[in-house]
Amino acid sequence: METIRLVLDKPLLAAANREARKAKINRSALIRRALNDYLKRRREEEMWERERQAYLKQPITAEEDEEAAAWFKVQAWPEE
């Protein structure tokens, strides 16, 4: 691992310290988790945006839409 210097304002630092204590981890681990979560969300957002752009370039045809609608009618979801 690399050591970095990080500048946080006082309220954010205090909140990070509180959350780290609650989670029983050190502040560095908390920041690593938060950054990993953020990067995962960004990758997912980018994936959805690429898919959205692809559909804008080649929209679903009426026939494909009808076929999908037929499948939605017959699909079964587990009962809770």
N, C-alpha and C positions, 0 to 999 in steps of 0.2 A: 504494500500500500504506500501511497505517497502522502506526505504531509502538506497541507495547504493552509493559507491564511484566509480567514473568512470574516467579513465585517457585517455585523448585524446590529440593527437598532435595539435599544434597551428592551422595549416591549416584546419584540420578537425573540430576543435571547431569553428573556424571562419565561415566555411561553414554551420555548424549546426545552429549557431546564425542567419546567414542570412536567411536560409530557415525557421526557426521558426518565424522570423519577417514577412516574406512574407506570411506564412500560418496563421499568427495572433494567434499563440499558443506559449506556453512556451517551452523551450528546452527539458524539461522532457517529455512533451507530444509528441514532435517530435521524440525523441529517442524511446518512447514506440511504436509509430506507425511504425517506421522503424523496430524495433525488431519483432513486430507482423507480419508485411509484410514478413520479412525474414523467420520466423518460418512457416508461411503459405506456402511459396514457397518450403521450405524444405519438409514439409509433402506431398505436391503434387509431388515433385521429387521422394520421397521415394515410393509413391503409384505407379508412372509410372515405377519405377525400379522393384518393386514387380511384376507388370503385365508383364514387359519385361522378367523377370526371369521365370515366369510361362509359357510364350509362348516358351521360350527356352527349358524348360523341356518337354513340350507337344506342339510341333508345329502344326499349322493349316494343316489339310490334304488338298490334292488337291481338293477333293469334297467340303469341306467347303469353300475353296478359290473361286471355281467356283460359289457356291451359293451366296457368298458375292458379287462377281462381277456382278451377275445378278441383285441383289438388287440395286447396285450402278447405274446401267443403267436406272432403272425405278423410282428411287427416285426423288421427285420434291422439288426444293428449291424455296423459295419465290423470286419473282422478285424485284429488287430494283429500 
